[in-house]
């Protein structure tokens, strides 16, 4: 069941900026949990969609299509981007969306990611320089797992990551 987004959600009304972002998005699958409290919408796009816009459309789908307080709509995104994207250019463009996503589910990881420095070693290898702090060292695996999920699984790039540690000034929440 592959359909264009607005063929799958014909009655959905969005603001123009959101409509434009989803105009050529493909819905590849829609599934629900056994309890029917969560609807997963699998989408595929050739352009990045900011997480704040993903969340806005999820909210509109919940309000307009799946009315009722007990039903959540959640996108599972997959991106097929142009060859001009490297892991570094992807992260540079998508980092705010990563922060937004982590704000929703893991504030500690969000703050840790804000301290990471990225350096492109080659077209497919990214150096991930973490602050040399005990709390960050304890989250090293989790940070790399998240980066791999976003870069390799969601965005279909074939990246590898090399970890290093850098001295960290006083831990700050602002970047």
C-alpha positions in Angstrom: 0.0 0.0 0.0 2.2 2.8 -1.1 0.4 6.1 -1.6 1.3 9.8 -1.8 0.8 11.3 1.6 -2.4 13.3 0.7 -3.8 10.3 -1.1 -3.5 8.3 2.2 -4.9 11.3 4.2 -7.3 12.9 1.8 -9.3 14.8 4.4 -6.3 16.2 6.3 -6.0 19.9 6.1 -2.5 21.4 6.9 -1.0 24.9 6.8 0.6 25.6 3.4 4.2 25.2 4.7 3.4 21.8 6.1 1.4 20.8 2.9 4.4 21.7 0.8 6.8 19.6 2.9 4.5 16.5 2.7 3.4 16.9 -1.0 5.8 14.3 -2.4 6.1 12.1 0.7 5.2 8.5 0.3 3.2 6.6 2.9 4.5 3.0 2.7 2.5 1.4 5.6 0.1 2.2 8.3 -0.2 -0.1 11.3 -1.8 0.0 14.8 -1.1 -1.7 18.0 -3.4 -4.4 19.2 -4.9 -2.0 21.7 -5.5 0.5 18.9 -3.9 3.3 21.0 -1.0 4.0 18.6 -1.0 4.3 14.9 2.4 4.1 13.2 2.6 5.8 9.8 5.7 4.8 7.8 6.8 7.6 5.5 9.5 7.9 2.9 10.9 11.2 1.5 13.7 12.5 -0.7 14.1 15.6 1.4 14.5 16.1 5.2 11.5 17.1 7.1 12.3 19.0 10.4 11.2 17.1 13.5 9.1 20.0 14.7 7.1 19.7 11.4 6.8 16.0 11.8 5.4 16.5 15.3 3.0 19.2 14.0 1.6 16.9 11.4 1.3 14.0 13.8 -0.8 16.3 16.1 -3.0 17.3 13.2 -3.6 13.7 12.2 -4.5 12.9 15.7 -6.9 15.8 15.9 -8.5 15.5 12.4 -8.3 11.8 11.5 -7.9 9.7 14.7 -10.2 11.7 17.0 -10.1 10.6 20.6 -7.7 11.1 23.4 -6.4 7.6 23.6 -5.1 7.4 20.0 -1.6 8.6 19.1 -0.2 9.0 15.6 3.5 8.4 15.2 5.6 8.7 12.0 8.4 6.2 11.2 10.5 8.3 8.8 12.8 7.0 6.1 14.8 9.4 3.9 16.4 8.7 0.6 18.6 11.7 0.1 20.8 12.9 -2.7 24.4 11.7 -3.0 25.5 15.2 -2.0 24.8 14.3 1.6 27.7 13.1 3.7 27.2 12.1 7.4 28.6 15.6 8.3 26.4 17.6 6.0 23.4 15.6 7.2 24.2 16.3 10.8 24.8 19.9 10.1 21.4 20.2 8.5 19.5 17.9 10.8 21.0 18.6 14.2 18.2 20.9 15.4 15.7 18.1 14.5 17.8 15.7 16.6 17.7 18.1 19.5 13.9 18.4 19.1 13.5 14.6 19.0 15.6 14.1 22.1 13.8 16.9 24.0 10.7 14.7 23.6 12.2 11.5 24.9 15.6 11.9 26.6 16.8 15.3 27.9 20.1 13.9 29.2 20.9 12.6 25.7 19.9 16.0 24.2 22.2 17.8 26.5 25.0 15.3 25.9 24.6 15.7 22.1 24.8 19.5 22.4 28.4 19.0 23.6 29.5 16.7 20.8 31.9 18.1 18.1 31.7 16.5 14.7 34.6 16.2 12.2 34.4 14.6 8.8 37.3 12.2 8.4 36.2 11.1 4.9 33.0 10.8 2.9 31.6 8.1 5.1 33.5 8.4 8.4 32.7 10.9 11.1 34.7 11.7 14.2 32.4 12.1 17.1 34.3 14.1 19.8 32.7 13.8 23.1 33.4 16.0 26.2 35.6 14.1 28.6 33.0 14.0 31.3 32.0 11.0 33.4 28.3 11.4 32.5 29.1 11.6 28.8 31.5 8.6 28.9 28.7 6.7 30.6 26.4 7.6 27.6 29.0 7.0 24.8 27.3 3.8 23.5 23.8 5.4 23.7 25.0 8.5 21.8 26.6 6.4 19.0 23.6 4.2 18.8 21.3 7.2 18.4 23.6 8.7 15.7 23.7 5.5 13.8 19.9 5.1 14.0 19.5 8.6 12.5 22.3 8.6 10.0 22.3 5.0 8.8 18.8 3.7 9.4 16.5 6.8 9.0 18.6 8.6 6.4 20.1 5.6 4.6 23.7 6.8 4.6 26.4 4.3 5.2 28.4 6.0 7.9 30.9 4.8 10.5 31.8 6.7 13.6 35.1 7.1 15.4 35.0 8.4 19.0 37.4 10.7 20.6 37.2 12.8 23.8 38.0 16.5 24.2 38.5 18.7 27.3 35.3 20.2 28.4 34.8 23.7 29.8 32.2 24.0 32.6 29.1 22.0 31.6 26.6 24.4 30.0 23.2 23.9 28.6 23.7 26.4 25.9 25.6 25.8 22.7 
